[in-house]
Amino acid sequence: MIATAPLLTGGGRSGDSELIAMLDSLETAFSAIARAREAAAADPEALPALIQALQLAGDVQRETDIAAAESTYREAIAVVAGRELPTGTLANVRMNLATLFDFNGRAEEATSFYEQAITDFEALGTKECYEVAAQLRNNLAMSYKDLGKHALAEQHYLRALETLEAQHGRNSETVATLFNNLGGLYCVAGFPDQAKEMFIDALEIRSKLLGDDHRDTAQAHSNLAAACHELRDHAAAKQHFETALSILEGQIQGERRSFEATSQDYIAMLELTGDPAAADVVRRRLEKKLGGV
C-alpha cells in the first residue's frame, strides 16, 4: 500500500482534561457569538467578528460533534451572503470546513471548499498565505485522487510543489511529502515510471534530512519498492522492502503497525512473483517479531 499524507489536518481526539478545557472554550465561544450577533445587528462592520467567533466555536465542536461543527461553519458562511467583506474573511472557515469533510470521508463536498479557501488565501498575497494555499492544494489533490480525477489531482500537486519548493528549497520534508504524494498518484493512474522518479526524490530528501534509519525513510523505501514491483524490477523491489523492514524492525515498539503493513505488502509481492519460499520466510519473521512485542 502506497502511503501518502495531507499537509493540513483536522482536529484530533482528546483526553478527559482536554475535553473539559474544550467545553470551557465552547462556552466562551458561544458567549462571544452572542455578543457579536448583537454588534453585527447594529453595525454590519462588526460582521467579521461574528464570523471569527463562529469559526472558533466550530473549531472546538469538531473535536466532539462533527454535525454541530459543520452547522456552525455553514452559518459563518451564510451570514456573509450578499455582503462585501474584506478579502480572506472566510478563508479559515472554508479551510476548516474543507478539512472537516475531507477527514470524514466526504471528499466530493470538500473539494469546493478547498478551491474557495485556496482562492481566499492566495488573494491575501502574503508569503504565509501562499504557503497555506499550497498545503491546501496538496489536500485538494488527495481528494481529487480519491474521486478518480487524476488530471486535476496532478495539476494541484504540481502547483503546490512549485510554491513550496520555492519557499523552502528542495531539501525539506514538505517537498518530500509532495514528491511522495505525486508518486502515489502516478501509481494509481498507471504511470509507474513517473511514480518511481517521485519516490526516488522523496527517498533522497528524507535520507538527507532525517537519516537512513527514520520511519519516514522506511516509508519512502516501501513506496519505492511498490513502484519497482510494478515495473517488474523485482530485485530492486526486494532490496527496498528489506531496507524498510530493517529500519522498522529496529524500532518495533513504536512501528508495529508499519512493520506489519510493509511485511504484508512484501509477502504479497513475493507470492505474486512466484517465490512462496521467500514469502514464508518473511511471514515467519513477521510472526516472530510481533509475537515478542
C-alpha positions in Angstrom: 0.0 0.0 0.0 1.4 3.4 -1.0 1.4 5.8 2.0 0.5 9.4 1.3 -0.2 12.3 3.6 -2.1 15.6 3.9 -0.2 18.8 4.9 -3.1 20.4 6.8 -5.2 18.1 9.0 -8.4 18.3 11.1 -8.7 18.1 14.8 -7.7 15.0 16.8 -9.3 13.2 19.6 -8.7 14.5 23.1 -8.4 13.1 26.6 -10.7 14.0 29.6 -8.7 17.0 30.7 -8.6 18.4 27.2 -12.3 17.7 26.8 -13.1 19.8 29.9 -11.0 22.6 28.5 -12.8 22.4 25.2 -16.2 22.6 26.9 -15.0 25.7 28.7 -13.7 27.1 25.4 -17.1 26.3 23.8 -19.0 28.2 26.5 -16.7 31.1 26.0 -17.1 30.9 22.2 -20.9 30.9 22.5 -20.8 34.0 24.7 -18.6 35.7 22.1 -21.1 34.7 19.4 -24.0 36.2 21.3 -22.1 39.5 21.8 -21.0 39.5 18.1 -24.6 38.9 16.9 -25.8 41.9 18.8 -23.0 44.1 17.5 -23.5 42.9 13.9 -27.2 43.6 14.0 -26.4 47.2 14.9 -23.5 47.6 12.6 -22.6 45.4 9.6 -19.0 46.4 10.0 -18.9 44.1 13.0 -19.7 41.0 10.9 -16.0 39.8 10.7 -16.0 39.5 14.5 -19.2 37.3 14.3 -17.6 35.1 11.6 -14.4 34.7 13.7 -16.5 33.8 16.8 -18.5 31.2 14.8 -15.3 29.8 13.3 -13.7 29.4 16.8 -16.8 27.6 18.1 -16.8 25.3 15.1 -13.1 24.5 15.7 -14.0 23.4 19.3 -17.1 21.5 18.2 -15.3 19.4 15.5 -13.5 17.5 18.3 -16.7 16.1 19.7 -19.6 16.8 17.4 -19.0 16.8 13.6 -22.5 17.7 12.7 -22.6 20.7 15.1 -19.2 21.9 13.7 -20.5 21.7 10.2 -23.6 23.7 11.1 -21.6 26.4 12.8 -19.1 26.7 9.9 -22.0 26.9 7.4 -23.7 29.6 9.5 -20.5 31.7 9.3 -20.5 31.4 5.5 -24.3 32.1 5.4 -24.1 35.4 7.3 -21.8 36.8 4.5 -24.3 36.2 1.7 -24.8 39.3 -0.4 -22.3 41.4 1.7 -19.0 42.8 0.7 -16.4 42.0 3.3 -12.5 42.2 3.4 -10.6 39.7 1.3 -10.0 36.5 3.3 -12.7 37.0 5.9 -13.9 33.4 5.3 -10.6 31.8 4.4 -10.2 30.0 7.7 -13.8 29.0 7.8 -13.7 27.5 4.3 -10.4 25.8 5.1 -11.7 24.2 8.3 -15.0 23.1 6.7 -13.0 21.5 3.8 -10.8 19.5 6.2 -13.8 18.6 8.3 -15.4 17.0 5.2 -12.1 15.6 3.9 -11.2 13.7 7.0 -14.7 12.3 7.5 -14.8 10.6 4.1 -16.7 13.4 2.2 -14.2 14.2 -0.5 -16.7 15.4 -3.0 -18.0 18.0 -0.6 -14.5 19.0 0.5 -13.3 20.0 -3.0 -15.4 23.1 -3.5 -14.4 24.5 -0.1 -10.8 23.7 -0.7 -11.0 25.6 -4.0 -12.6 28.6 -2.4 -10.2 28.6 0.6 -7.2 28.5 -1.8 -8.6 31.5 -3.7 -9.1 33.3 -0.4 -5.6 32.7 0.8 -3.9 33.5 -2.5 -5.8 36.7 -2.7 -4.3 37.8 0.6 -0.9 37.8 -1.2 1.5 37.2 1.7 4.2 34.5 1.8 2.5 32.8 4.7 -0.9 32.7 2.9 0.6 31.4 -0.3 2.2 28.6 1.7 -1.2 27.7 3.3 -2.8 27.7 -0.1 -0.1 25.3 -1.4 -0.7 23.0 1.5 -4.4 23.1 0.8 -3.7 22.3 -2.8 -2.0 19.1 -1.6 -5.1 18.2 0.3 -7.3 19.0 -2.6 -5.2 16.9 -4.9 -5.6 14.0 -2.5 -9.4 14.5 -2.6 -9.4 14.6 -6.4 -7.2 11.4 -6.5 -9.8 9.7 -4.3 -12.5 10.7 -6.7 -10.6 9.4 -9.6 -9.9 12.8 -11.1 -6.2 12.2 -11.7 -5.5 15.1 -14.1 -6.9 17.6 -11.6 -5.0 16.0 -8.8 -1.7 16.2 -10.7 -2.4 19.9 -11.5 -2.8 20.8 -7.8 0.1 18.7 -6.6 2.4 20.3 -9.2 1.3 23.8 -8.2 1.7 23.1 -4.6 5.2 21.6 -5.3 6.2 24.7 -7.2 5.2 27.1 -4.4 6.6 25.0 -1.5 9.9 24.3 -3.3 10.4 28.0 -4.0 9.8 28.8 -0.3 11.6 26.0 1.4 14.1 24.7 -1.1 14.2 21.2 -2.5 15.6 19.6 0.7 12.6 20.0 3.0 10.2 17.5 4.5 7.2 19.4 3.0 8.7 19.0 -0.5 9.5 15.3 0.2 5.8 14.8 1.1 4.7 16.3 -2.2 7.1 14.1 -4.1 5.7 11.1 -2.2 2.1 12.1 -2.8 2.8 12.6 -6.5 4.3 9.2 -6.7 1.2 7.7 -5.1 -1.0 9.5 -7.7 1.1 8.2 -10.6 1.0 4.7 -9.2 -2.8 4.8 -9.1 -3.1 6.4 -12.5 -0.9 3.7 -14.1 2.4 5.6 -14.6 4.9 3.6 -12.6 8.0 5.1 -14.3 6.9 8.6 -13.1 6.0 7.2 -9.7 9.4 5.7 -9.3 11.0 9.1 -10.1 8.9 10.8 -7.5 9.6 8.1 -4.8 13.4 8.3 -5.5 13.2 12.1 -5.0 11.3 11.6 -1.7 13.8 9.0 -0.5 16.8 11.2 -1.3 15.4 14.1 0.6 14.3 12.1 3.6 17.6 10.2 3.9 19.4 13.5 3.8 17.1 15.3 6.3 16.0 12.5 8.6 18.8 9.9 8.3 18.8 6.4 6.9 17.0 4.9 10.0 14.0 7.2 10.2 10.5 5.7 9.9 9.7 8.2 7.1 12.8 7.0 5.3 11.4 3.4 5.7 8.1 4.5 4.2 10.0 6.0 1.2 11.8 2.7 0.7 8.5 0.8 0.9 6.8 3.1 -1.6 9.7 2.8 -4.0 9.6 -1.0 -3.7 6.0 -0.9 -4.8 6.9 1.1 -7.9 9.8 -1.2 -8.7 7.4 -4.1 -8.4 5.0 -2.5 -10.9 8.0 -2.1 -13.3 8.9 -5.8 -12.8 12.2 -4.8 -11.3 11.7 -7.4 -8.6 15.3 -7.4 -7.4 15.2 -3.7 -6.6 11.7 -4.1 -5.0 13.1 -6.8 -2.7 16.0 -4.6 -1.8 13.9 -1.7 -0.8 11.4 -3.8 1.1 14.2 -5.4 3.0 15.7 -2.0 3.9 12.3 -0.7 5.0 11.7 -3.8 7.2 15.2 -3.5 8.8 14.5 0.1 9.7 11.1 -0.6 11.2 12.3 -3.7 12.9 14.9 -1.7 14.8 12.1 0.4 16.4 9.3 -2.1 16.5 7.8 -0.8 19.8 6.6 2.3 18.0 6.3 1.0 14.5 4.5 -2.3 14.9 1.7 -1.4 12.5 4.0 -0.1 9.9 6.2 -3.2 10.2 3.2 -5.4 9.8 1.8 -3.5 6.8 5.2 -3.4 5.0 5.7 -7.1 5.7 2.3 -8.0 4.2 3.0 -5.9 1.1 6.3 -7.7 0.7 4.7 -11.1 1.2 2.1 -10.3 -1.4 4.7 -9.3 -3.9 6.8 -12.4 -3.3 3.8 -14.6 -3.8 2.7 -12.8 -7.0 6.2 -13.2 -8.4 6.3 -16.9 -7.8 8.6 -17.1 -4.7 6.4 -18.7 -2.0 9.5 -19.9 -0.1 10.8 -16.3 0.4 7.2 -15.2 1.3 7.2 -17.8 4.0 10.5 -16.5 5.4 9.1 -13.0 5.6 5.9 -14.3 7.2 7.8 -16.2 9.9 9.9 -13.1 10.5 6.7 -11.1 10.9 5.1 -13.6 13.3 8.2 -13.9 15.4 8.7 -10.2 15.7 5.1 -9.3 16.5 4.8 -12.3 18.8 7.5 -10.8 21.0 6.1 -7.3 21.2 
